[in-house]
Amino acid sequence: MSAKISTTAPAAPLVVDLAGRERTHVVEIAGTSVHYWEYAAVGSPAIAADVAAVPAATTDAVAAPAPVPASAASPVRTIVMVHGFRGDHHGLERVVELLPHARIIMADLPGFGRSPAFVSGGGHDIPGYSAFLGGFLDQLELGPETVLLGHSFGSIVVSHFVAANPGRVYPLILVNPIAAPALEGPKGIMTKLAVFYYWAAAKLPDALGNALLRSKVIVHLMSVTMAKTRDKELLTFIHGQHHAYFSGFANRDMLLEAFQASAGGTVREVAALLTLPTLLIAGELDEIAPLPHQHKLLERLPDGELVVIAGVGHLIHYETPEPAAAAITDFLERHPAP
């Protein structure tokens, strides 16, 4: 099944408003203190309790020492989201904002954002992050009715986790899924340059290597290359997000390890094992996860659907969150919790 959605310039405000829904947590997974965010469903008991307990002068993010058990929440879908390479939880918040009736949980993957690198010093690869995801779901006591969503690099992580753990979640949503190795894409030469960039940064003295990886010029170039919109206000927002969060990694060694995993891993490797309903949300102009590869991936999925969003590339979560959220809502309505 394949569908194409036409879009116009986004009408949603460029300041994400999750006031009252957001709570921050820290959980220990295999010795690593992982920071994650829980966005309650609008109208849920969790929100009502927070509103009653928090004075009007406090900030909009309410810190809590422990997660709300799924059994105590309203009968709404719980979606666990996994962000992409060099991102953190902020990247998917425009989509979260447009899913007000879902309970959404999103961690900063170890080594990114506010979560430190794995204490073991390794594991920032597909097997390592897949194992982390299993521990995260178990620690939060999230059952098989949990929806799992991954964006870009996150699509590789979640698909490999699901392939190794059939029946653990239901269903699966992949946004800008990595359907083929980056070197097979139309800009394979750019991937080779990126490989050299990360390798060189790891070989340089510490100060120089980190300066190269966090270079504002290079981060801006990456942002400009990925963005397809011509809306100046939206471009300002996107570039601001990348400058604020793209350099929030723990250290250069883990970043190189994660990059190698992102450049070589794919959803395609495990597609035949993804027997649950799987939604692919692809960008028409995506050069990192090209559309022809998405159609080939769809053919490999036992129970897959493909929604193509027009006029956008690899930044669906920033540029076109409205049709993405609409596709997610429709998909979940047609695939209720088991």
Buried (B, 14 or more C-beta within 10 A) or exposed (E): EEEEBEBEEBEBEBEBEBEBBBBBBEBEBBEBEBBBBBBBBBEBEBBEEBEEEEEEEEEEEBEEEEBBEBEEBBEBBBBBBBBBBBBBBBBBBBBBBBBBEBBBBBBBBBBBBBBBBBEEEEBBBBBBBBBBBBBBBEBBEBBBBBBBBBBBBBBBBBBBBBBBBEEBBBBBBBBBBBBBBBBEBEBEEBBEEBBEBBEEBBEBEEEEBBEBBBBEEBBBEBBEBBBBBEBEEBBEBBBEBBEEBBBBBBBBBBBBBBBBBBBBBBBBBBBEBBBBBBBBBBBBBBBBBBBEBBBBBBEBBEEBBBBBBBBBBBBBBBBBBBBBBBBBBBBBEEBEBE
